Amino acid sequence: MAMSERRLLNNSEPKPVLSQMYRDTLELLIRLFEQQAEASPLANPHYQRTEQGFIFSLTAIYQQITSSSDPTFNQYRRMVFASRLNQDLLPHRLQVVSHEIESSTNTPLYCLIKLPTTAAAGNKK
């Protein structure tokens, strides 16, 4: 096998660490709605419960699920943006939507919302 073919194959295979981080991200987001406490179920000041759902930043999720810098936050962010996160949340009637930019840190915030039963059922294929 030529060197360029090996490089191409290696780039197309998901890294095990990123795959595990994706599963951890998905489980963490689902857990946010499974917990019934009024306060945020996670010990992280970067989560905020609202009437619409849970507001969070990707930085907060990344910090919650990793204890090292491998992969880097930028690698993690690219993986999340390229993933099927909302499709994987759909069976739980959940969706991540863009919320706003936190002005003091210029950090994008997202909101995890609960979908109505009819919306989740109508989007299944």
Secondary structure as UniProt FT lines:
FT   HELIX           3..12
FT   HELIX           16..34
FT   TURN            45..46
FT   STRAND          48..49
FT   STRAND          53..56
FT   HELIX           58..65
FT   HELIX           73..81
FT   HELIX           85..89
FT   HELIX           90..92
FT   STRAND          94..102
FT   TURN            103..106
FT   STRAND          107..114
FT   HELIX           117..122
//
